[in-house]
Amino acid sequence: MSVFTQLTTTQVATWLDAYPLGSLETLTGIAEGVQNSNFFLSTSTGDYVLTIFEEVAPDQAPFYIRLMAHLAAHAIPCPAPVANRRNEYLTWLGGKPAVIVSRLAGRSERAPNLAQCAAVGAMLAALHLAARSFPAPQRHHRDTDWCARAAKEIAPFLAADDARLLDDELRHQQAARPDELPQGLIHADLFRDNVLFSGDRVSGVLDFYFSGVDDLLFDLAVTVNDCCVTAKATLDGQRCAALLGAYDARRPLLPAEQAAWPTLLRAAALRFWVSRLHDHHLPRPGDLVARRDPDAYRSILQARVASGDEAPWLASPAQGD
């Protein structure tokens, strides 16, 4: 969530006339995130989030909106799209596709406890199961092929050590990542700042705009790499056990997934290191733009490479190390 497109209150107030949401009260840009322009929107009837799609093609935006509506209807606590008086979810604002969604209660946690990690694992499994009945899914666009293409764009900016690490990991993923793991619709960006809690309960799952079909295990790896990471970029065994155990209780992990786990952890680290490098070296202009430190995910990737095939908390998800 960032702000690349500037909006005036007059412009938004006029646009809101098409919605049964009352009059505009406040409009505040949201600095977190890196893909779309996002605003907290308060009207005389309640609080919402307004998203302007910046990188998502207009013909792809309906997919994400339908997905959120589907998941919300299946008890996943995600933002529910709001229709205008013509029963349209997707409209145009500032010359770009826009959507209003419900604003969820709760707050994100920088250091989730064991109960919260377990709640995230259970929720992610529930999301994967609920998404099975979603029609006409599209593929995940930030896959290993995307990483390889993006790596070529950023190659001229990289130091020799980074270029070597990136090239080595791309070769490893292309050679070692299995192609027959269970697949389905994944969130693909379930970081701590995209999960809201009310106490130890997950009250909200945000930002579905990278979603698509990929290995379900990749989604789990993305979340573990963020939720269960230590200050030294290693993984906390107790938090991993709590999150993975709760996930496994709802969607048991297959032996092939357990075997592939170290490689998928590296794949998830690679994807976010590459995207952060791309945003750092080839940034888009905008106000309140959040640019994440690529070095953090270089350290995470290096730690996952160094750990090899070690993952004792995966072999017995319900037990810590």
C-alpha positions as CSV (number, residue, x, y, z in Angstrom):
1,M,0.0,0.0,0.0
2,S,1.5,3.3,-1.1
3,V,0.4,6.5,-2.8
4,F,1.4,7.0,-6.4
5,T,-1.8,8.7,-7.7
6,Q,-2.8,12.0,-5.9
7,L,-6.5,12.6,-5.4
8,T,-8.3,15.7,-4.2
9,T,-11.2,15.5,-1.7
10,T,-13.4,17.3,-4.3
11,Q,-12.6,14.7,-6.9
12,V,-13.3,11.8,-4.5
13,A,-16.5,13.4,-3.1
14,T,-17.9,13.7,-6.6
15,W,-16.9,10.1,-7.5
16,L,-18.6,8.9,-4.3
17,D,-21.9,10.2,-5.4
18,A,-22.3,6.9,-7.3
19,Y,-22.0,4.9,-4.1
20,P,-24.6,4.4,-1.3
21,L,-22.0,5.4,1.3
22,G,-23.0,8.9,2.3
23,S,-20.8,12.0,2.1
24,L,-17.0,12.1,2.3
25,E,-15.5,13.0,5.6
26,T,-11.8,12.2,5.4
27,L,-9.3,10.8,2.9
28,T,-5.8,9.7,4.2
29,G,-3.0,8.2,2.2
30,I,-1.6,4.9,3.4
31,A,2.2,4.7,3.3
32,E,2.8,0.9,3.7
33,G,3.2,-1.4,0.8
34,V,4.6,-1.0,-2.7
35,Q,2.2,-1.8,-5.5
36,N,-1.0,0.3,-5.5
37,S,-2.3,3.7,-4.2
38,N,-4.3,3.2,-1.1
39,F,-6.3,5.5,1.1
40,F,-8.3,5.3,4.3
41,L,-11.7,6.6,3.3
42,S,-14.2,7.7,6.0
43,T,-17.8,8.6,5.0
44,S,-20.9,9.5,6.9
45,T,-21.8,5.7,6.9
46,G,-18.5,4.2,8.0
47,D,-14.8,3.5,7.3
48,Y,-13.4,1.9,4.1
49,V,-10.2,1.5,2.1
50,L,-9.9,3.0,-1.4
51,T,-7.5,1.3,-3.8
52,I,-6.2,2.7,-7.1
53,F,-4.7,-0.1,-9.2
54,E,-1.3,1.2,-10.5
55,E,0.4,-1.9,-11.9
56,V,-2.5,-4.3,-12.2
57,A,-3.9,-4.3,-15.8
58,P,-7.6,-3.2,-16.0
59,D,-8.5,-6.6,-17.4
60,Q,-6.9,-8.4,-14.4
61,A,-8.3,-6.2,-11.6
62,P,-11.7,-7.9,-11.7
63,F,-10.0,-11.2,-10.8
64,Y,-8.7,-9.8,-7.5
65,I,-12.1,-8.2,-6.6
66,R,-14.0,-11.4,-7.4
67,L,-11.5,-13.4,-5.3
68,M,-11.9,-11.2,-2.2
69,A,-15.7,-11.4,-2.6
70,H,-15.5,-15.2,-2.9
71,L,-13.2,-15.6,0.2
72,A,-15.3,-13.1,2.3
73,A,-18.4,-15.2,1.4
74,H,-16.5,-18.3,2.7
75,A,-15.7,-16.8,6.1
76,I,-12.2,-15.7,5.3
77,P,-11.7,-12.4,7.1
78,C,-10.6,-10.4,4.1
79,P,-11.8,-7.0,2.8
80,A,-15.2,-7.2,1.1
81,P,-15.6,-5.1,-2.1
82,V,-18.3,-2.5,-2.0
83,A,-20.6,-2.0,-5.1
84,N,-21.9,1.3,-6.4
85,R,-25.5,2.0,-7.2
86,R,-25.1,0.2,-10.5
87,N,-23.8,-2.9,-8.7
88,E,-20.3,-2.4,-10.0
89,Y,-17.3,-3.1,-7.8
90,L,-14.6,-1.8,-10.2
91,T,-14.9,1.8,-11.4
92,W,-12.5,4.5,-12.6
93,L,-11.0,7.3,-10.6
94,G,-8.2,9.6,-11.8
95,G,-8.1,7.7,-15.0
96,K,-7.3,4.4,-13.3
97,P,-9.3,1.3,-12.0
98,A,-10.4,1.8,-8.4
99,V,-12.3,-0.2,-5.8
100,I,-13.7,0.4,-2.3
101,V,-13.4,-2.4,0.2
102,S,-14.5,-2.7,3.9
103,R,-12.0,-1.6,6.5
104,L,-11.3,-4.4,9.0
105,A,-10.8,-4.1,12.7
106,G,-7.6,-5.1,14.5
107,R,-3.9,-4.4,14.2
108,S,-0.8,-6.0,12.8
109,E,1.8,-7.4,15.1
110,R,5.5,-6.9,14.6
111,A,6.3,-9.9,16.9
112,P,3.5,-12.4,16.8
113,N,3.3,-14.7,19.7
114,L,2.9,-18.5,19.5
115,A,-0.9,-18.4,19.6
116,Q,-1.0,-15.7,16.9
117,C,1.4,-17.7,14.7
118,A,-0.9,-20.7,15.1
119,A,-3.9,-18.5,14.1
120,V,-2.1,-17.4,11.0
121,G,-1.3,-21.0,10.0
122,A,-4.9,-22.1,10.5
123,M,-6.2,-19.2,8.6
124,L,-3.8,-19.7,5.6
125,A,-4.9,-23.4,5.4
126,A,-8.6,-22.2,5.5
127,L,-7.9,-19.7,2.7
128,H,-6.3,-22.4,0.5
129,L,-9.2,-24.7,1.1
130,A,-11.8,-22.0,0.5
131,A,-10.1,-20.9,-2.8
132,R,-10.5,-24.3,-4.3
133,S,-14.0,-23.5,-5.4
134,F,-13.1,-20.1,-6.9
135,P,-13.7,-20.2,-10.7
136,A,-11.3,-19.2,-13.4
137,P,-8.1,-18.6,-11.4
138,Q,-5.1,-17.0,-12.9
139,R,-1.4,-17.9,-12.4
140,H,0.9,-16.3,-9.8
141,H,2.8,-13.6,-11.8
142,R,5.8,-13.3,-9.4
143,D,7.1,-16.8,-9.9
144,T,10.6,-18.1,-10.6
145,D,10.3,-17.0,-14.3
146,W,9.5,-13.5,-13.2
147,C,12.5,-13.5,-10.8
148,A,14.7,-14.5,-13.7
149,R,13.4,-11.7,-15.9
150,A,13.6,-9.1,-13.2
151,A,17.2,-10.3,-12.4
152,K,18.2,-9.3,-15.9
153,E,16.9,-5.8,-15.4
154,I,18.7,-5.2,-12.2
155,A,21.9,-7.0,-13.1
156,P,23.8,-3.8,-14.1
157,F,23.2,-2.3,-10.6
158,L,24.5,-5.2,-8.5
159,A,27.8,-5.7,-6.7
160,A,29.7,-8.8,-7.7
161,D,28.8,-10.8,-4.6
162,D,25.0,-10.0,-5.0
163,A,25.1,-10.9,-8.7
164,R,26.8,-14.2,-7.9
165,L,24.3,-15.1,-5.1
166,L,21.3,-14.2,-7.3
167,D,22.6,-16.2,-10.3
168,D,23.4,-19.2,-8.1
169,E,20.0,-19.2,-6.5
170,L,18.2,-18.9,-9.8
171,R,20.0,-21.9,-11.0
172,H,19.2,-23.8,-7.9
173,Q,15.5,-23.0,-8.1
174,Q,15.3,-24.0,-11.8
175,A,17.1,-27.3,-11.1
176,A,15.7,-28.3,-7.7
177,R,12.2,-26.9,-7.3
178,P,9.7,-29.7,-7.8
179,D,7.0,-29.2,-10.4
180,E,4.4,-31.6,-9.0
181,L,3.6,-30.1,-5.6
182,P,-0.1,-29.4,-4.7
183,Q,-1.1,-26.1,-6.3
184,G,-4.0,-23.7,-5.9
185,L,-4.8,-20.1,-5.4
186,I,-2.3,-18.5,-3.0
187,H,-2.2,-15.1,-1.3
188,A,1.5,-14.7,-2.2
189,D,2.2,-11.8,0.1
190,L,1.1,-12.8,3.6
191,F,3.5,-10.7,5.6
192,R,2.9,-9.6,9.2
193,D,1.6,-6.2,8.0
194,N,-1.0,-7.9,5.9
195,V,-2.5,-9.7,8.9
196,L,-4.7,-8.0,11.5
197,F,-5.3,-9.4,15.0
198,S,-8.0,-8.9,17.6
199,G,-6.1,-10.4,20.6
200,D,-4.8,-13.8,19.3
201,R,-7.5,-14.1,16.7
202,V,-6.9,-13.2,13.0
203,S,-9.4,-10.4,12.3
204,G,-8.2,-9.5,8.8
205,V,-6.2,-10.6,5.9
206,L,-5.2,-7.8,3.5
207,D,-3.6,-7.1,0.1
208,F,-4.6,-9.9,-2.3
209,Y,-3.1,-8.2,-5.4
210,F,-0.3,-10.7,-6.0
211,S,-2.6,-13.7,-5.7
212,G,-2.6,-16.5,-8.3
213,V,-2.1,-20.2,-8.8
214,D,1.2,-21.6,-7.5
215,D,2.5,-24.2,-5.1
216,L,0.5,-24.0,-1.9
217,L,3.8,-24.6,0.0
218,F,5.3,-21.5,-1.6
219,D,2.6,-19.4,0.2
220,L,3.4,-21.1,3.5
221,A,7.1,-20.4,2.9
222,V,6.5,-16.7,2.3
223,T,4.6,-16.4,5.5
224,V,7.1,-18.4,7.6
225,N,10.0,-16.4,6.3
226,D,8.4,-13.2,7.6
227,C,6.4,-14.3,10.7
228,C,8.9,-16.7,12.1
229,V,12.2,-14.9,11.4
230,T,14.7,-13.9,14.1
231,A,16.9,-10.8,14.2
232,K,19.7,-12.9,12.7
233,A,17.5,-14.0,9.7
234,T,17.3,-17.6,11.0
235,L,13.9,-19.2,11.8
236,D,12.5,-19.5,15.3
237,G,11.7,-23.1,15.8
238,Q,8.8,-22.6,18.2
239,R,7.0,-20.1,16.1
240,C,7.5,-22.3,13.0
241,A,6.1,-25.3,14.9
242,A,3.1,-23.3,16.0
243,L,2.3,-22.0,12.5
244,L,3.1,-25.1,10.6
245,G,1.3,-27.4,13.1
246,A,-1.9,-25.3,12.8
247,Y,-1.7,-25.3,9.0
248,D,-1.0,-29.1,8.9
249,A,-4.0,-29.8,11.1
250,R,-6.3,-28.3,8.4
251,R,-4.4,-29.3,5.3
252,P,-1.9,-32.0,6.0
253,L,1.4,-31.5,4.2
254,L,2.4,-34.4,1.9
255,P,5.8,-36.1,2.2
256,A,6.8,-34.5,-1.1
257,E,6.0,-31.1,0.4
258,Q,8.1,-31.8,3.5
259,A,11.0,-32.8,1.3
260,A,10.7,-29.7,-0.8
261,W,10.4,-27.3,2.2
262,P,14.0,-26.0,2.3
263,T,13.9,-25.3,-1.5
264,L,10.6,-23.4,-1.2
265,L,11.8,-21.4,1.7
266,R,14.7,-20.3,-0.5
267,A,12.3,-19.6,-3.4
268,A,10.2,-17.3,-1.2
269,A,13.3,-15.5,0.0
270,L,14.5,-15.1,-3.6
271,R,11.2,-13.7,-4.8
272,F,11.2,-10.9,-2.2
273,W,14.9,-10.1,-2.5
274,V,14.5,-9.7,-6.2
275,S,11.4,-7.5,-5.9
276,R,13.0,-5.3,-3.3
277,L,16.2,-4.9,-5.4
278,H,14.0,-4.0,-8.4
279,D,12.1,-1.4,-6.3
280,H,15.3,0.0,-4.9
281,H,17.2,0.3,-8.2
282,L,14.2,1.0,-10.5
283,P,11.8,2.8,-8.3
284,R,8.4,4.3,-9.4
285,P,7.7,7.9,-8.5
286,G,5.1,8.6,-5.9
287,D,4.3,10.2,-2.5
288,L,4.4,8.1,0.7
289,V,6.0,5.3,-1.2
290,A,7.3,2.5,1.1
291,R,10.5,1.0,-0.2
292,R,11.7,-2.1,1.7
293,D,15.3,-2.8,2.5
294,P,16.6,-5.5,0.0
295,D,19.4,-6.4,2.3
296,A,17.0,-8.0,4.8
297,Y,15.9,-10.6,2.3
298,R,19.5,-11.1,1.1
299,S,20.3,-12.1,4.7
300,I,17.2,-14.3,4.8
301,L,18.2,-16.1,1.6
302,Q,21.7,-16.6,2.8
303,A,20.4,-18.0,6.1
304,R,18.1,-20.5,4.2
305,V,21.0,-21.6,2.0
306,A,23.3,-22.0,5.0
307,S,20.7,-24.1,6.8
308,G,20.6,-26.7,4.0
309,D,17.9,-29.4,4.6
310,E,17.4,-28.6,8.3
311,A,13.8,-28.2,9.3
312,P,13.1,-30.3,12.4
313,W,9.8,-28.5,13.2
314,L,8.4,-29.4,9.8
315,A,8.9,-33.2,10.1
316,S,6.9,-32.9,13.4
317,P,4.9,-29.7,13.0
318,A,3.1,-29.9,16.3
319,Q,6.4,-29.9,18.3
320,G,9.0,-27.2,18.8
321,D,12.7,-27.7,18.7
